[in-house]
Every structure is written in C-alpha cells, then in structure tokens.
C-alpha cells in the first residue's frame, strides 16, 4: 500500500451522507438478503478459511443475519454487533449479539483484549467516525490479534459516506488502509484482491492488519 502522509487527510465533510437522519430508523426493518453475489460470498468465505482460527474468539462487527464464516469453524465465541435485532437473531454462527450504532457511539461494549479476530464485511463504507471505531477494534483485540475488512462496490448510496462514493476500488483500498494506519492501533495493513471472476461477478477486496504483538 502507498505511503501515508504524516497527518490524517480526512475532513468532517468526507463523512457526511445524503441521508443524515437517525441510522436506527434506516435499519428498523430487517433485510434478510445478501449484499454481494454468491461468487463473491464464496471468495470471502475462502479467504476467511485461511486467516480465521478454527477455534477462537471472533467479533463480527456491523453484523447481520449472515457472517460468511466457514461452516467448519469451531469458535468458542462469535459475538455479533449490528443495527437490527431480528437480523442478528437469525444469524446461526453467532453465540451472542448486541444492537449498537457505531456512528452514534463508537465505543465497543467489550473489554480490552477480548477477541482474537474482528471482521467487518461489506459495511465499512457506512462508518462516519472510522478512526474512533478502528482504535476501539485495536483495544478489544488481544496483542497480535487480527482485523479483516472486506468490501465490494455495492452500497446503500444514501448512507455511504461522501468520500467512499467519490472513489473507485483502488481508492477504497487506500481509504481502509488509512483507517488502520491513522488509528495508531495496528501494524502496516496488507490488501488482497479476492474478486472471483473479473467482469462476471461482484469485485471483492480485503484490507487486513494485526495489533502489535507483545
């Protein structure tokens, strides 16, 4: 990933949205649909199979009714944090869940070092306070714990932040990398193009990093 300037290049205007109404109202109705196609889901699940521990403590951030984790995981704990109780209750991979609006309150309701891996799937474009959220992710991860952020080119356009909507795929990779970098909580991030079939399926990208080991 390219070098980052010394100071965060973000302005408040970058994180405004066409619809600034309460996010809780937008997510009040359950959407039991997937937001990427089956091939992209398969690519993400395969990527997770390489990086998620078979047994461990996982946090699916900005979660819903499906986490796209491999079926053979035997995790001792899979916590989900999202915006709709009905969606979270339908997710068979979660062992626990909580409704929490990260744009209203970026502080995660968990203790320090509780998780081995945190994931955010196709939702990072909706964060209006991303650096605060990424600092919190670093706090709840154990030393050397990982964070995997995946995204495509789909979104709810009225709720995605302006900066995201003004960029293409390469810009999105750099943007998420900057979230890791300027949070001050992670080692230099790595990115992966896991798009399953260029031009025939949804593109799929991953940016991931780890907290410094002790």
Buried (B, 14 or more C-beta within 10 A) or exposed (E): BEEBEEEEEBEEEBBEBEEEEEBEEBBEEBEEEBBBBEBBBBBBBEBBBEEBBEEBBBBBBBBBBBBBBBEEBEBEBBBBBBBBEBBBEBBEBBEEBBBBBBBEEBEBEBEEBBBBBBBBBBBBBBBBBBBBBBBBBBBBBBEEBBBBBBBBBBBBEEBBBBBBEEBEBEEBBBBBBBBBBBBEBBBEBEBBEBBBEEEEBBBBBBBBBBBEEE
